[in-house]
Structure formats: structure tokens, C-alpha cells
Amino acid sequence: MVPSLLHPLHSCCRPVLPQLRAPPPQPPLTHFSSSSVASLCLCFSPPVILKLRVSSSSVCAAPRKQGSMGGVRLAPRILLRAFVPPQVDRAARRLLLPPSTRPVVRPALRRIQTKAWIRGSHSELGGQKMVVEKTTQDVLWLNSKLNTPWVGMEPGPAMTPPRTVQMDSFASRLARHAKSGQYAMALEVFRQMRQEGIVPDRPTFVAVLDACANLQALEEGKRIHAQVLENGFELDFYVCSSLVDMYAQCGDIEDAWSVFNKLGTRDVVAWNAMILGFAKSGQGNKALELFQQMQLEGVEANTGTFVSALNACASVGALQEGRGVHEQIIQSGCDSDPVVVHSLMDMYARCGSAEDVTRLFNMMPTHDIVAWNAMILANVKCGQGQKALDLYRQMREEGAKPNSITFVGVLNAIAGLGAIEEGRRVQEEVIQSHYDLDVGVGSSLVHMYSKCGSLEDATRVFNRMTSRDIVTMNAMILAYVRCGQGQKALELSREIHRTGLEPTPITFAGLLNACALSGSIEEGKRIHTQVVRRGYESDVNVRNSLIDMYTKCGSVEDAWTVFEQTPTHDMVAWNAMIVGYAKSEQGQKSISLSRQMQVEGVEPDRVTFVGLLNACASLAALEQGKQVHDQVTQRGFDTEVFVANNIVHMYAKCGSIEDAQRFFDKMPTRDVISWNVMLGGYAIMGQGKEALGHFERMCQEGVAVDSVTFAALLTACSRAGLVNEGLRYFETMGSAHGISATADHHACMVELLSRAGRLDDAESLIKTVATDPNAPAWKGLLAACRVQGTVDMGSRIAKRAVESDPESAASYVLLSNIYAAAGKWELSSSIQRQRLARGVKKEPGRSWIEVDGKVHSFMVDDVRHPQRSEIRAELRRLLPLMKEAGYVPDTKFVLHNVSEEEKVRRLCHHSERFAMAYGFISTPPGTILRVFKNLRVCGDCHTATKFMSKIVGRTIIVRDAKRFHHFEDGKCSCNDYW
């Protein structure tokens, strides 16, 4: 919303009162002495109007029921003034008396009809001296709730004196504070009134509720609502309208709607408050329905109505409905009102129609700062940051001085463009204009610098701010998250709590993103509890951040719980779950969820397809990956580098390096990630020579290699046994390319040396590393000890591996396997008992194969598959054929102290053999089989697969946790170096 828009209950939004003439004089029913003070009540329900005619000798009064005049329902005081003739020569000050009992006032008014009289001199009225002034067109008011004991009676000494002066002082102070925008002071005056025992009247309640609305003081407003009920104003039209506005502005749309429905008659002010309330609460469609209902009930819209309706259209992006409201505005003649024009510009901007915004701007005869701000903000919202900057420069050239709103818009434009130097120039202008201490401008500076990647500048601005609100804190939290410092963002949550600021949904969304970034699931659950306590779980951004946090912290079940509890899901929620399942290696759930999404009418976008490509990659589901690729191509997303990189990654992870290379060569644009993904594909395939050639091509084409490039290159050398080449690249990556070795590079080198049997060199490298030795390096060396069968070194290395990563089961399992392979069963069992005692869980082995677009998963000795009998029969059929061809089971890979016969049976029931056997019986002869395992393939299964490939005449591609193996005609692409 354009910041210059007026409050929906601003005077410009109220109906214009017609000029009323005094009616013809009526015969007086009651006469009062000219020295008497006349005060009569006009605030009953239904209201009573007294027609007054004042002469030099008497005041005449006659009661009549209030009606409506000129189609406009008017306040009693306004109507009374309309009936006072201009020749009034005497009246007394406004008089409000202390509370008493109600039954006296109404009978007194009835007695007026039968010539009951009020008498008292100007110097004595219940013992209180009053000053009578010669004023024109002034009347006295007696509150209907005060029930004066002296009406219709002779004054006596026991009567309570009126507290006129004190009430008048409080009321005028409160009204003055509210009118000048000092809403906190207005609330303080109201509290003093209540402490003094003074009963508020209608104008007081209206003013103080308006103060609560502007301060967003919901709890205070609820307490005042209770006093409204206590003092009998629950049916007062004006007070209830103010209650509707207060609740709506404070975001409590349910209470606003409840009060609104209790109003017997609703004027345009109440309708406006309710429409705007629904729009601000994110229920734009409900606001538009209310706008139509208002018109059906015959209530004429004013500028406030149009402003509220336009805000509703903007909140839901209802461009066509907004244009319909625009037509009504033109018909009503309100199209020249600056407030309405600014609201129109804001609506068109938020609906993405920059052309309409520009058209309105060009039609304006003059451009004040509000118009310039609206135009700048509109272009920022439409994503046209450069145009917004050009407008800002044009505005400065034409002599218009920017204000805080201007700078906020310009800084947001710079943030979108990432133009940090332009941002620094604007910051200098901010300082020159003395807006550097403005909270809104400071928050925008923090946002701009963080979006431009300069956390240092953002932090400097934040630390210099002497005053910070929750918007500032939110900007800094998002700055830390954006720059990858989730822990620092979480530290700000404690400062928010310490300073007493009230967090908003944006705060919680930012903190949940910080938890996702740092993997702090316990902190995330604590924040989730606060979200529920404050009722923010229905906020779209908070809900999506919860799903994202749980998936990134590895708790996809909690993410699914949040997702399931949501009645409606937007694209972000669907994508978070799809990507979350893909990352947690539950790719099949990602694929099924994407189908459900499309059934519900939600079309996939780029992020959806990236999630699906990663799901297919994790499953190695090549055929499904090709189908996703076709859908990506149909929508034209395959030309975008981000999506294209994931296509290359999918083909490489599915073992189709040819398809990956083919698509890579066709990419119109490539970045360093594209090259790294392709290099990683060669590494996992064990094609070291091809990887080296790819790296040299990168250098020739001038691609700026990074640390990821060298990690992939060293991995390729390790998998292919290219020890000398790996050592050379490791030694020159700093001198030739300026890249410092990281823990990942050291782990790659340890693996390279260990695979080559140089265990002592690998251990020496770990010990001489300048940085702290990391768990992957020790575990890599331990895995090599398992392959080499070096028990003593394995035992020593295992202790270091457990120390560096005590929560990982790999170290325990590897050492246990080393002892088992050496026949030391008691030591093997002891290690397993230690693992179980520490609560460290071992990941079970699992293999899967894709047949006819469906993924079939198997575990060791699987009994779940519906075709398990046929699978076992196929394995029994192949075993003697393999033995005839020279296969000898290597029972040392059975890590249980059982008989040799049982060991052979267990080897035949490994999960990868079940997957292969299912492929043999379910696909036509000659079909290439692609089998995938989450752990490393054991040595006996590797040997057995070579024999099976020759016997059945098939190519079998197996991907384990380390690399791909291509088995064909009894040979493997790894040349038994793996």
C-alpha cells in the first residue's frame, strides 16, 4: 500500500453533511427563566432530539424522535445545532454531571411534556457556581448515563455537585492528543479518567479506540471494549463502528466481524473498516465479496471504500476486479482524488501491470512527492528496478526532495539489481538528507547491502542504528540467513526477546530458515512451539518455512505432518516436500507427490522439476528421468542453466554418461557448476582419463575452476588409480590456480593413496594436515584397511575415526568387519555391542532396480517382494552355472560365525543379487540392467556379477555408494580396482 493513503475512518471517507435549515418555530411546551441553565440529554436509545428556540426571555423545548434527514444519519449534537436559530444570545458551557441512577432522567423528560420545569440560578446549581457566557449557537449536553438528581427537582445540599470542569479537561486533552497523532498520550489520559472515576462518553470512546487502532494495541482495545459494554454503549452506532475499525486494524478480523454483524445499521465507515480489515488479513476475496454486498444493500461507496476495495484486489492479484473498481471510481467522480489515484497505482503495481501505473502517473497534472513515491514503489514491485532508479534521478532533477519513503523504494530497487556502488551513493544522499537515523531507511539499507552480498556493510549499518524496531531485526536476520550465517541469525532472536519486541510472521520465517541453514532441528522445534502459541502456523510463509526447515534438518516425517495439517498448499509447500523427499533418498515419494500435485491442478515450475530430477537421480530411475526431461523441454526450462545442470546430474547419477555428455554439449550457456557436474559424472563412472581431458578443456575455455572442480578431479584420479596424476594436481592447485586445500581435498588424497595400497603415506598425510583431521579422511583410511585386511592398523585408525565422528556407524561396522574377516569373532561382536550401547544405528543394505518405470527395492534375504519365489529360483538356477564357469564363493565377506554352507547361502541372498535376478526374469533378453545399492558392493558380489553378465549375455550396470561398475562379458569397467 502506498504509505500516503489515509486511514479508512479519515474525514475524507465520511459522508458530507448537508446544510440544514432551522424548522419553523413550534409552540413551546416548557418555559425556562433566562437566568436558568438548560441542559437536556440527547443520547438515549432510541435517541431523543430537543428542538430549541432561544429568545431573550425564555428557552422553549419539545422532544421528538430522531429520524434521518437528507438520507444521512446524523449525530444528535449535529442535528441539534441545525435546529438552533442564529439569534441565540445566551447559553451555558457544556455540562457533564456525575453518575447516578438512570430512572430519574427519562421520567424527567416525560415531565417536560407536562410543563415540568428546571430551575436554578446561574450562581447556584447543586451548590456549584457556574459561569454563563454570551455565546452564539452553543448548547449544553447532559450525558444520558449521568441521570442528574436535580432534573425536575429543587436543588438541595445533599446533591452531588457536577464535575464539569474536570471532565471537560480530560476530554479535551484526550481529543487533542488523538487528533495530533499522540496516541500513547491519548491512552494515558483515558487511564487517568478511569482512575478518577469519570465515565467516558461517546466521543471519548471513539477517540480512544482510534488511538488503539493506530497503536495496534489489541489487548488495550479489548479492555476498552469491556468498558464499552459495562457503560451501555454496546448498541451505540459510532462506538461500535470504531470497535470494528480497531479490531480490523489490529488484525483481529474475527472480533471485528463479530461486532460488525451486531450493528443494526451500518454506514459506509463500518463497511470500509471491515473491507480493509479482510484485505489486510490476507482475505482479499472475502473483502471483495463484502464490497459487492455493501453495494447491494444500497450503501453508497466513498473514497475510503474504493481505497479498501483496491487494497483487496492488490492483496490477491485480482487485476480484472481492480479494473472494475477503477470503472466505478470514474463513474463516481473520485478519479481525481489523489488518495484514490495513489491506491490505483499501488493496485496495478501489485497486480503486475506497470503500463497502467505509468498511464495514471502521466495523467496527473502535477507530481508531488507522494506521486513520485507511488511511481517508484510501483516499478520496484513490478521488478523494474532500473526504471525506479531513473525515476528517482528525474525526480531529483525536477527539484523534488526525497523523503524516507522515497529512499526505502530506491534502496529496494538497488537490492533487486545488486548494484552495491549505486547503493553506497544513495546512502550518502540519505546521510545528507538526515534520514540516516530513520528506522525504515536503516532497515532498507541493511536489506540492500545483504542482497548485494556485503554482510559487513549491512552489519555496520545495523550497529550504528540507535533505534531498532522488529522490521530492522527482521532485515538483519534475513541478512545473516542470506549470507549463510544461520547461527548469528538465531542469536538475534534472543536480543528480540530481551528488548521486548513482538516477533512477526516474517521473524519466525527468517529464524526457521536459519535453523534449516545450520541444521538446528531442536532450535527449530522450539521456534515451532512459539509459532503455534502465537497462532502464526496458518501464515503461508511461516508454514512453508517449517516444512523447509524440517526437510533440510533431515526430519521429513515432521515436514509431512505440517504439510498434511495444512488445508491448502501453494507451490512453495509442494516444492519443499518434493525436494525434501528427494534429498532424504525417498525419490519415489517425490514422484508420487508431484503426480498428486498435478491432479489438484497445480502446475509444476522450475523448482518442482529440479526436485523431480534429483529424485530420479537418487533412485537411478533413468526412464522416469527421461520423462521428466521431456516435460522440462516442453515448457522450455531446459535452456535455463540451473535446470540444465540438474539434467546433466540426473543422467550422470543414473549411469548414462553418454546422455549426460550429449546434453552438456547442447547447452547454450554453461557456468562452472555445469562443468563440475560433468566432471563429477566422469569421476563416479571411474573414467579417469575422460575426467582429465574434461578438466583440460575447462582450462582451455577459460572457465574459472574452483575448489569443487579439484575435489571432483582428485576423486576421478582416485577411482581410476591415477596416483601420480592426482598427486600432481594436488600439489599445483594452489600455485597454478590459487585454491587452498580443504578437508575434502585431503580426504580425496587419503582415498587415492589408500586405494593404491600406500596406507602409511595416507596416514602420514592425515597427521601432517595443517587443519584438524576430519572424519571422512579417517574413515577412508579405515575402509582401505578393510580391503587390505590390515587388522592392527585398522584397529588403531578406527579409534581415531570414532573420536572424530562418534555418531557415525561406519567406523564401528568397518572395524567389526575387519575382525570378522580375520576370524576374530569375539572382537567383532564386542565392537557391535559397543555400537549398540552408544545408540548408533547402522544403515541397512538396500538395492533397487527400475523395471517398466517402477522402482523395485530389495534387502538382504528379502521376503517382501510378491515374486520372491521366482527370484530365489532364478538365483538357485544360476549358482551351479557360475560354479561351472569358475566362480568360487568368497565366504570371508559373510561377517557372521556360521557354517560354510550357510555362508554361501547368505552370499547368494545379498540385496543386489535379488535385484539382478528380478531384472533377469522381468525384462527381455539383452536388456541392460541398472542396479543400485546404498552401500558398497562386497567383493564376492562383484565377482559373482562378472560371471552372471557372461552367463546371461547382458550388460549389468551397478552403482554402489562409491562408483559405477559396468559388467559385460565377464569383465568390469573398474578392472577390479575399486
ZAFIFI-63059 format. One record per residue (C-alpha): residue in one letter; x, y, z. Coordinates in steps of 0.02 Angstrom, whole numbers, plus 50000, padded with zeros to 5 digits. Example, Ala and Ser with C-alpha at 12.3 -4.5 7.8 and 13.67 -1.06 7.14 Angstrom:
% ZAFIFI-63059
A506154977550390/S506844994750357/
END
This chain:
% ZAFIFI-63059
M500005000050000/V500635017249957/P501135024350125/S500215040650097/L498495032550099/L497355039450233/H496565029850374/P494915021850320/L494005032150451/H494835048350399/S493655062950374/C493835061450186/C493005044350197/R491465050750294/P489875056850210/V489735075550187/L488365082650299/P487015092750212/Q486655110550263/L485075110050368/R483885124450396/A483005127650559/P481195121650556/P479765133850582/P479555138750764/Q478435126950864/P477345131851012/P478365130051169/L477845116851296/T479025121851435/H479725138951481/F481365142251569/S481955158151650/S483335167451557/S484385166051713/S484215147251717/V485415134651645/A484585122451525/S485375105651497/L484475090851418/C485025073651360/L485085068451178/C485955051651187/F484575039351228/S484215023351131/P483215027151029/P483925044851027/V482845059551080/I483045076350993/L482575092551079/K482075106750964/L482685122651048/R482145140151017/V483025153151123/S482435170851146/S482985184751263/S481745178951392/S481495160351375/V482055143851303/C480725132651225/A480945113851214/A479935099851137/P480505081751123/R480345071850961/K481065055650897/Q482625056750792/G482425052450611/S483565053750461/M483745069350361/G484325070350183/G484635051650180/V486085053850301/R486015048050481/L486745061950588/A487425063150763/P486175070750886/R487335085250926/I487485089950742/L485615088750719/L485305099250874/R486445112950812/A485495113050649/F483905117450743/V484655131750842/P484225148550762/P485615161250743/Q484825173650862/V485325163451015/D486025176151137/R486315165651290/A486865148051332/A487935139751463/R489515129651449/R489435110951413/L488915102351573/L489255083951614/L488715078351785/P489255063851897/P488415046651882/S486805042351970/T485335031251932/R484525030351761/P482665030451811/V482665049151851/V483165056151679/R481875048051567/P480405052151683/A481075069951691/L480995071351503/R479225064651505/R478775077751636/I479405091051518/Q477925087151409/T476765091351554/K477665107551596/A478865100351720/W480205113251750/I482015115251792/R482515129851898/G484105136351973/S485075152451971/H486685154751874/S487645155452037/E486925140152121/L486675123352039/G486835109552164/G487975120752262/Q489165122752112/K489475140052042/M489365140251852/V489885153751729/V488595158751599/E489385166151443/K488635175651297/T489005163551154/T488175160650987/Q487475143850931/D488075134351084/V487095121251181/L487295111451340/W487405092451343/L486925081051482/N487535063151460/S486125050751454/K487015039351576/L487255052751710/N485445053751772/T485545070451862/P484635070752027/W484225089152006/V483215087451844/G481415091951888/M481855094752072/E482345108652186/P484205108652221/G484725103052394/P486305102052499/A486415083052485/M486515083252297/T488175078452212/P488965093252125/P489335091151939/R491165087951889/T491025098051731/V492705106451730/Q493695090351764/M492775080251631/D492955094151504/S494825094951538/F495095076151516/A494005075151360/S494855089851275/R496595083351317/L496185066051251/A495425072951092/R496905084551066/H498165070251084/A497185058750968/K496995072250836/S498855076350838/G499365058150823/Q499965056551003/Y499015040451027/A500015033951175/M499665050251268/A497825048551225/L497785031251304/E498665037951459/V497365051851479/F495985038851462/R496775028451601/Q496835043951713/M494995047051677/R494555029651733/Q495615031351891/E494645047251933/G493015037751913/I492435048251765/V491275038751648/P491785040751465/D490535047051340/R490355042651157/P491675054751086/T492915048651216/F492665030251171/V492785034250985/A494415043951009/V495245031151123/L494775016451009/D495515025950863/A497125027850966/C497155008950998/A496915005650812/N498385016750765/L499495009350900/Q498974991450856/A498594989751042/L497414974951030/E497434969951214/E497114987951269/G495714988851140/K494904973151211/R494934980751386/I494094996451321/H492814985551231/A492374978051401/Q492114995751470/V491014999851320/L489904985151368/E489954989951552/N489375007651515/G487955002651399/F488695008151232/E488584990851153/L487244996651033/D487935013951002/F488195015650815/Y489775026450819/V490645017150959/C490325000350875/S490985006950710/S492575012050799/L492684994650878/V492564986750705/D493964997950643/M495054994750796/Y494924975850783/A495174976150595/Q496734987050605/C497454976250745/G497254960750637/D495884952650743/I494704950050598/E493584937850692/D493134950250830/A492934964050701/W491724953150603/S490774948750764/V490504967150809/F490094971450628/N488714958350621/K487914965250781/L487714982650705/G485884985450666/T486264998850539/R487955000250453/D488595015950375/V489975017450248/V491295019650383/A490925002450460/W490904994250288/N492565002350244/A493394996450404/M492784978650377/I493294977850193/L495024984750231/G495194972850379/F494864957550270/A496074964050139/K497484966650265/S497194949650345/G497524941050179/Q495694937550142/G495574948449988/N494204938049907/K493114939750063/A493424958550059/L492844959449878/E491274949549920/L490914961950059/F491174976449938/Q489854969049822/Q488664965549968/M488824983550026/Q488284989749855/L486824977549850/E486214984650017/G486185002049940/V487625009750037/E488495022349928/A490375019949914/N491555034249952/T493425036649932/G493785026050085/T492775011750011/F493695012449847/V495375012849937/S494894997350037/A494234988149883/L495814992049784/N496864985649929/A495854969449924/C496144967549736/A498004970549761/S498144957649902/V497504943449790/G498174949949623/A496404952049555/L496824963249407/Q495144961749318/E494164965249477/G495324980049508/R494914986949336/G493074985049377/V493304995349535/H494255008049430/E492735010049318/Q491615013149468/I492845026149531/I492745035349365/Q490835034749370/S490805041549547/G491965055949502/C493275050749629/D494615047649498/S495375064749529/D495615061549715/P497505059649746/V497215046349879/V496195035849759/V497445038449617/H498875032649729/S497865017349779/L497525013549597/M499375014649559/D499755003249705/M498444990549650/Y499064989849470/A500864988349529/R500494973749646/C499484965349508/G500984966949391/S500294979749270/A501664992749253/E500835000249099/D499285005349198/V500375012949334/T501325023449209/R499715028949122/L498995035449286/F500615044349329/N500675053049160/M498855058749177/M499195067949339/P499355086849310/T500695088949442/H501805076749531/D502065079149717/I503225068249820/V501795056149854/A501535053449667/W503395050949637/N503485038649781/A501995028949715/M502795027849543/I504485022349612/L503725009349726/A502615003049585/N504094999849472/V505024991249614/K503544979749643/C503444976049456/G505274971049456/Q505844986149356/G507204992049473/Q508195001649342/K506665011549292/A506355015549475/L508125022249489/D507895032549331/L506305040049403/Y507225044249563/R508555053749467/Q507225062649364/M506315067449523/R507905074949595/E508235084549434/E506485092049442/G506845098549617/A505755086649719/K506545082249886/P506535063749932/N505835058050098/S506035041850195/I504775032750085/T505745037849930/F507365030950000/V506525014650052/G505895012049874/V507545016649793/L508565005449909/N507384990849872/A507644993949686/I509534993549710/A509384977449812/G508464969249668/L509804974849545/G511264970349658/A512034987349617/I513064989749776/E514025005049714/E512405013849671/G511805008949845/R513305017249925/R512965033349828/V511155033249886/Q511725030350064/E512735046450053/E511165055649995/V510225047850141/I511505054850262/Q511475072050179/S509565072150192/H509675067450378/Y508685051350356/D510115040050411/L509335037950583/D507615033750513/V507165015950563/G506335011750397/V507775018450293/G509045009550404/S508114993050383/S508114995450194/L509984998950196/V510284982750291/H509204973450166/M510054981450016/Y511824977550073/S511404959550117/K510554956849948/C512124963849866/G513174951349963/S514014963450083/L513614957050257/E514984968350326/D514104984150265/A512414977550324/T513104974150497/R513934991250505/V512275000050466/F511364989050592/N512604992650732/R512515011450702/M510625012150718/T510135019850884/S508335014050869/R507784997150803/D506054990150778/I505534972550732/V505684976850546/T507524981050573/M507804964950668/N506944955150530/A508054963350399/M509624958350495/I509014940550524/L508694938550338/A510394946350301/Y511274933150406/V510234919250327/R510574925950153/C512444926050187/G512444908450261/Q512684913050445/G511184904350522/Q511894903750698/K512094922750706/A510314924750646/L509724913650789/E510704924350913/L509644939250861/S508084930050920/R508744931351097/E509014950051075/I507224951951013/H506604943151170/R507744953651282/T507164970251208/G505324965551218/L504964967251033/E503494957050968/P504054944850833/T503044944350672/P502754930050549/I504244936850449/T505314935050606/F504844916950628/A505044912850443/G506814920150449/L507284910750608/L506624894350537/N507684897250382/A509164899950496/C508814883350582/A508724874950411/L510384882850366/S511274877250524/G510374860550541/S509744865450715/I508184854650724/E507974856450914/E508004875450898/G506804873750752/K505584863850858/R505694876950996/I505264890550870/H503854879550803/T503114879450979/Q503164898550985/V502354899450814/V500894888650873/R500744898651036/R500544914850938/G499384907450809/Y500544910350661/E500534892450595/S499214897250468/D500354910550392/V500904904350220/N502734909650236/V502904902550412/R502094886150363/N503204884050211/S504744888550314/L504254875050440/I504144862050302/D505804867750229/M506654867750398/Y506124850050441/T506604843150271/K508324851450273/C508624845350451/G508264827550395/S506564825550478/V505464823350326/E504124815050434/D503884831050536/A503834840850373/W502474829350308/T501474831750469/V501494850650445/F501064848450260/E499604836750297/Q498864848450428/T498764862450300/P497054863950214/T497764871550056/H499514870649982/D500384883249872/M501784879549751/V503134882949882/A502414869850000/W502284856649864/N504054860149806/A504754859549983/M504034842150009/I504564835749837/V506334842149860/G506364835950040/Y505904818249993/A507184818449853/K508574823949972/S508084810750101/E508274797449966/Q506404794349957/G506304798649775/Q504784787849740/K503774798349863/S504364814149772/I503744807149607/S502044801549676/L501834818349765/S502144827649602/R500764817449520/Q499574821649663/M500034839949645/Q499554840049461/V497924830649498/E497484845049615/G497764857249472/V499444864349525/E500644865549378/P502484861449413/D503774875149397/R505674875249383/V505944870749565/T504734856149551/F505674849049403/V507354851049489/G506654841349637/L505994827649521/L507654826549428/N508554824349594/A507274811149645/C507604801549485/A509474803349514/S509344796449692/L508324781649627/A509394780049471/A507704779149383/L508334783049207/E506694780449115/Q505734791549235/G507134804349225/K506954804649036/Q505084807749055/V505434822449171/H506724828849045/D505384828448910/Q504194838649018/V505574851249056/T505924853048869/Q504074855348829/R503994870148949/G505624877548886/F506514876149054/D507964865848982/T508814881648916/E509004888549092/V510704884549167/F510034879949340/V508824866949269/A510034860849136/N511384857249265/N510174845849357/I509774836649195/V511634832949171/H511734827549353/M510234815849333/Y510954806949182/A512664805149265/K511924798149427/C510844786049326/G512404779149243/S512054786149069/I513634796549047/E513334796848859/D511644805648881/A512444817549007/Q513854822048885/R512624823948740/F511524836048835/F513034845348907/D513694848548731/K512004855648677/M511844867948822/P511774885948754/T512604892948910/R513664884249041/D514364890049207/V515694882249318/I514344871549401/S513924863849232/W515744858949206/N515914852349384/V514354841549369/M515014833749210/L516734831049289/G515894822949440/G514964811449320/Y516604805149246/A517284802749423/I515834791949482/M515934781749322/G517774778349356/Q518274786049190/G519844794849249/K520614798449077/E518994806449016/A518934816949176/L520704823349148/G520274827948968/H518704837049027/F519734846949154/E520994852249021/R519554857948911/M518904868549055/C520574877149070/Q520704879948881/E518984888148875/G519434899849017/V518224892949146/A518704898949320/V518924882449413/D518524881649599/S518794870049748/V517334858949693/T518204856349525/F519764849449609/A518764838549729/A517934830149579/L519584829049485/L520514820749631/T519044808749656/A519164803749472/C521024800449492/S520684790149648/R519344779249566/A520414776149412/G522044772849505/L522904788149430/V524014790949582/N525394801249501/E524154812549410/G523174815149572/L524744819849668/R525254832149532/Y523574840949529/F523524841549719/E525234849749727/T524884862649590/M523094867749628/G523714881349746/S525154887949642/A524314886749472/H522514890849518/G522594899549687/I521494886749775/S521904881449953/A521704863250000/T520194859550110/A519704844650216/D518784837350066/H520364838149959/H521374829550096/A520044815850109/C520164813249920/M522064811449932/V521934799150077/E520734788749972/L521904789949821/L523404783649920/S522414770650016/R521664762749861/A523424761349790/G523954751849946/R525014766150015/L524204765750187/D525704772850280/D525804787650160/A523934790650183/E524094790550373/S525594802350365/L524604814350256/I523184814950383/K524394818450525/T525304832250433/V523744841650377/A523754859250449/T521894859050484/D521064846950605/P520944829450533/N519154826150481/A518094810550495/P517974806750307/A519874805450295/W519994793150440/K518524782950377/G519294782350203/L520894775350275/L519904763050382/A518964756950229/A520644753850144/C521204743750295/R519634733350273/V520054729950091/Q521894726550128/G521494716150282/T522714725550396/V521994721850568/D523244731150677/M523174747450579/G521294745750562/S521084744450750/R522164759950777/I521324770150641/A519584765050698/K519884773450867/R520334789850781/A518834788350664/V517644785650810/E518394800450904/S518164811950754/D516364806350721/P515634796350868/E513864796450795/S514354787650633/A514054768950622/A515304766850479/S516844766250591/Y516104752950705/V515504742450558/L517154743550464/L518184738250617/S516954724350657/N517094718250478/I519004718750488/Y518964707550642/A517644696150564/A518644694150402/A520164689350509/G519114676650604/K519174686450768/W517324684050805/E517374689150987/L518194705850947/S516954708450804/S515484705250921/S516234716851052/I516304731250929/Q514494728450880/R513974728351063/Q514874745051089/R513944752450941/L512264746651007/A512664752651184/R513004770151116/G511384770051019/V512224771750849/K511124764250714/K511804755450561/E511034759050393/P510344742750321/G510934737450148/R509664740350010/S509684738149821/W508424743149690/I508074741549504/E506894750749386/V505794739749276/D504424746949164/G504514763749251/K504284756349425/V505654755149556/H505794738449649/S506784738649811/F507604723649898/M508504720050061/V509594705450116/D508644688950109/D507094698750058/V505414690350089/R504274705350048/H504254705349858/P502724696849780/Q503864687349658/R505124681749789/S504884663249745/E505334666149562/I506814676949614/R507534663449728/A507254650349595/E508254660749470/L509694662649593/R509694643749625/R509724640949437/L511214652449409/L512324646449553/P512864629649477/L513124637749307/M514254650849388/K515244637349480/E515484627849317/A516184643849241/G517464645349383/Y516554655149519/V517144651149695/P516134659549837/D517244670449946/T516464667150116/K517584679550207/F516294692650157/V515004684050268/L515264692850433/H514404680150543/N515124664850629/V514064651750539/S514414636050436/E515204637350264/E513604631050183/E512604644550270/K513894657450219/V513684652650035/R511784653750053/R511914670950132/L513054677249994/C511774671949864/H510424681849956/H511294698849958/S510114712749906/E511004716749741/R510844698649683/F508974699049719/A508834714749612/M509824706949469/A508814690849474/Y507194700749467/G507884710149316/F508324693549229/I506544686649247/S505614703049214/T506474710149059/P506764703548883/P508454695148847/G509824707548803/T509054721848905/I510344732049000/L510064730549187/R510404745249303/V510554740349485/F510914752349628/K511474749749807/N511574761849952/L513144753550022/R514754747449943/V514614731149843/C515524716949929/G516974708249842/D516044691849818/C514534700349737/H515724709849623/T516494693349566/A514804684749550/T514104698849442/K515534696649318/F515074678349297/M513204682049284/S513474695149148/K514364681949042/I513124667849075/V511544678049036/G512364688348900/R511874705148974/T512664721649017/I512414724949202/I512744742249271/V512914743049461/R513064759249558/D513574757449739/A513974770749869/K515654774549785/R515544772449597/F514814763849444/H515324746549385/H514954741449205/F514924722449193/E514974715049020/D515534697848955/G516314693449122/K517304709449145/C517054725549247/S517494743149194/C518424745849358/N519694732249312/D519474726049490/Y520194742549556/W518824748949669/
END
